[in-house]
Amino acid sequence: MRVIRKYANRRLYDTEQSRYVTLEDLRELILQDVSFRVEDAKSGEDLTRTILLSIIIEQEQADGDAEVFSNDLLAQLIRVYAMSQPLPLARYLEQGTQLMLEQQKRMQTHWKQALRNSPMELMREMAEDNMRFWQQTLNKNADSKSTDKNDNEG
C-alpha cells in the first residue's frame, strides 16, 4: 500500500514517487484503483478518511452539476450520527454503491453489445440483480436484529 505523508504545512508527500502531491493527484490514484494510506508525518496517525472527505468536498464544490450530497442528504446523515443506536449506514452505503458501480460497468458492456442484445433483456437482468441485492441486504439486517434480540433476552 502506498504511503502518503501529510506535513504540518498541509502538504502531501508520496513516499513511493518521492514527490509532493495534490488532492487531485490522490483522486487520480483512487480512479486507478491504487490503494494508499495518508498518515501524519510526525505522529503516524491515519488521516486517510479526512483526506478522502476533503477530496469529496473539493469535487462537490468544483462541479455543481455533479453534486452528490444535497443539503437534505447531508442533514439526514447528521441525524443518523445523532441517533442513540445509529443505523448500519456505512455497510448499506458501501453495498449500495458497489452494486451501482457494478451495474454501471455492466451497462457499459451491454451498450457495447447493443446490436446483439435486446435492451429489455438488459433491464430485466438489472431489475433481478437489484431485487436479489435488496433481498439479501434486508435478510442480513433481519438476521442481525434477530440475533441482537436473542442476545438481549439471554
Residue, then its C-alpha position, 0 to 999 in steps of 0.5 A: m500500500r502506498v504511503i502518503r505523508k501529510y506535513a504540518n504545512r498541509r502538504l502531501y508527500d508520496t513516499e513511493q514517487s518521492r514527490y509532493v502531491t495534490l488532492e487531485d493527484l490522490r483522486e487520480l490514484i483512487l480512479q486507478d484503483v491504487s490503494f494508499r494510506v495518508e498518515d501524519a508525518k510526525s505522529g503516524e496517525d491515519l488521516t486517510r478518511t479526512i483526506l478522502l472527505s476533503i477530496i469529496i468536498e473539493q469535487e462537490q464544490a468544483d462541479g455543481d452539476a455533479e453534486v452528490f450530497s444535497n443539503d437534505l442528504l447531508a442533514q439526514l446523515i447528521r441525524v443518523y450520527a445523532m441517533s442513540q443506536p445509529l443505523p448500519l449506514a456505512r455497510y448499506l452505503e458501501q453495498g449500495t454503491q458497489l452494486m451501482l458501480e457494478q451495474q454501471k460497468r455492466m451497462q457499459t458492456h451491454w451498450k457495447q453489445a447493443l446490436r446483439n442484445s435486446p435492451m429489455e433483456l438488459m433491464r430485466e437482468m438489472a431489475e433481478d440483480n437489484m431485487r436479489f441485492w435488496q433481498q439479501t441486504l434486508n435478510k442480513n439486517a433481519d438476521s442481525k436484529s434477530t440475533d441482537k434480540n436473542d442476545n438481549e433476552g439471554 
